[in-house]
Structures are given as C-alpha cells and as structure tokens.
Amino acid sequence: MKDAWNFVWNYLFSYETNLFYDHMVEMSSDGATKHLPSPELIKRQIPNPNGWSTGMEDSVLCGGMMLDVIIARYKMTKEPEMKTLARKVYKGLELCATVSAEKGFIARSVSPVDKKSHYSNSSRDQYTHFIYSACRYYLSDLCEDTDKSSIRDILVQAAARFETYVTPENGYNFPREDNKNGMVFQMWGEIGKHEYLRLPMFYAAAWKFGDEKRFKDLYMQYRDEAIEKSFGIAYDSLSTAYPILQMQYSLKFLYDLEEDIDFRNKCRKLMDMAAEAFQKKLEEAYCLLTEPACRETVSYRYNPWEKEKGVYLGCFGGIAYYNHNQDIYKENRAYYLIRNIGDAAAIMALAGKYNEKAVGIVERTANLINWNNHYNNAPINLLNAFWLMRSIG
C-alpha cells in the first residue's frame, strides 16, 4: 500500500489547487493536469457542465476519500505529518466549496491553470463525500479552529441552498451553479433507494455542526421516510459499489449522530445488509480482475478527452451534454473492478466489520498494479479500504 500512497501523491495531486485529479495521459508529474480543458473551454462548459471524462470530474470524491484515509491512518500511526497533509487536502476541498459566487455551491474540481475555472454541474455524490469527510475532519484531532469555522460556514451555506431549491415545485432538483436544472441532482421523489438519506444527512450536518435550528426541522421532515425508503435494495443486480458506499457514508453519519434508538437500529441493519452483500461482491470482483484478459487492462493509458468521440446525452438547462467516457471501455475493464474491490471493503469497514480476507484482497489488488505504468485514481479507493479496515482491526 506504500506504492499506492506514493502514486496518488506523486501523480494525481496538484500542489497548485491541493486537489487530486482523475487520470493521467502519461507517466509524468503533470500527466494528470497537462490535458485538462482550458479555462476558456470550461467557461463555455465544454464538453459538458459536469466535467465528465475531462480529468477534473471527481476531485471532491477523491479528496474526500483521501481526507478520510489520512484521518484513519493518523488514528493508527500518529504520524505527525498527517496533520499537514489533512490540512492540505481540506484546503483543496474548501477551494471547491468557495470558488463560486453562489453560496452553497460545491464545484467538482478547479482548474490548476487559474485556480478558479470550474464546471457548473455538481452532484449529490460530490456533496456526500464533501460533507462526510469534512465532518470527520472536524471531529478529528487533526482539525484546526480556522478549518472548523470554515466547515461550519460551508455546511450552513450548502443546506441553505438546498432549502431554497429542493422543493416540490422544483421537482426536488438541486440546480447547477447558474440556478438551472442539470443532471444527477434530484434529491427526493423518484430517486434510487440508496439516495434517499442524502438530503436528511445534509440538513443534519448543518444542524449539528452549524448550530442552525431550522435545519433540524428539515432533517426531521425527511428522516423517517428516508430510512424506510432505503430498504429493499436489490444487491444482486448492482454492478458497481460506489452508490452503496455513499449510502453507507450517510448511514454511518446519521448512526453516529442520532440518539433515537429505533432509528439507529435501522441504520445498523441497513449497514450490515450492505456489508454482507459486498463481502461476496468483493471476492467476485477480485476473481474477475485476476483473469488474464482483464489483468492486461490494469495499465490502460488514457487519451486526452478531446481525442475521444463524445456521446451526446441531451440538452439540460439550455446546455448540451457530451461525454467522452473512457472508464467504460473494454480496454479499461480493470478500472471499475479495482474501484469495486476498494469500495466493497470500505462498505464493510464503515459497518465496523473487520475482515482479514478483505484486507488481503485489497493488498493483493494493489500488488497487481505496475506503479510505473498506471494512469487512474482507483488506487485511492484501495487506500480508503485499507486504512478504514486497519482503523477498526
């Protein structure tokens, strides 16, 4: 896991923005940033307002995971340098949460060219990772008072923006930065079962950490219905683990926050169900990964996004969305399998389920990677699983 740690810091992290970027086009210190869209293209929202497939799609997800990794690692090792690293990673997340003039908007990533250019369509996933990791950081021994003040402000501003826009009249949609509806941000109504706890989680964070009483009322408005709607997930039909990992973040967050015994018991039951389902899926993913044809794809090298054909997804809020997604190519089959292995083990760890076999699979997965010929952010998911497991083992 030492090689995975060095890889993400040496190749995916930018000291200009304190953010981790998604993938590389070459093995060099700037391989993850040299082909990012220019500020001018970002201003024009090209190729899409989400930044999908550009290399600056998931900096908040990656940064949130790495902040949690650092907290878990510090719990085990007490390495003093973890405090410096935690603050650095938080500063990147803080940049994403403060770069916009729209209070409460959290950008997915920020361009290292000017440290301000960003895409306008965030997502409930980005907010889930930000809020969970920021609150974990707040409660840790690593967080300074100035960062605590920053976290409180961001949580309240985010919840206030949800309060304004996530309404029945707006179809429970959280808008883009331009206040028009885009994609992947419906927060209530007809959404996936794994997504219902996000909205109450966001309000609960603003209530508990921001000390805003009105957000307690909003949390309670959604809490009980959200937990009931979270049951009945068809785990056998799921091909990826990350949606359930994000549900597990919400469950863990609310389980630790709540005093209501009945509600906590339901959270515990849901966490245990997810952990049981993904223990099996972890082993299945590793078996697939070790097949010769799949192992050959571990070193898939990404092309600059503009050299790939974009798929038209539709027009939303007056803007066309095109995606140049290389993560789903058959030549890149290992990407989601490695992520699934990390996320499945993390799902188990968040339920408090230490599993020596799972730790072994995570370590063996890392050993399959040629660190001199690897190009994506999946090792962050392995680090997340490893240190979360170690912190409860």
Summary of the structure (lengths in Angstrom):
residues: 393
radius of gyration: 19.6
end to end distance: 16.4
largest distance: 56.4
contacts: 1395
relative contact order: 0.13
helix: 58%
strand: 5%
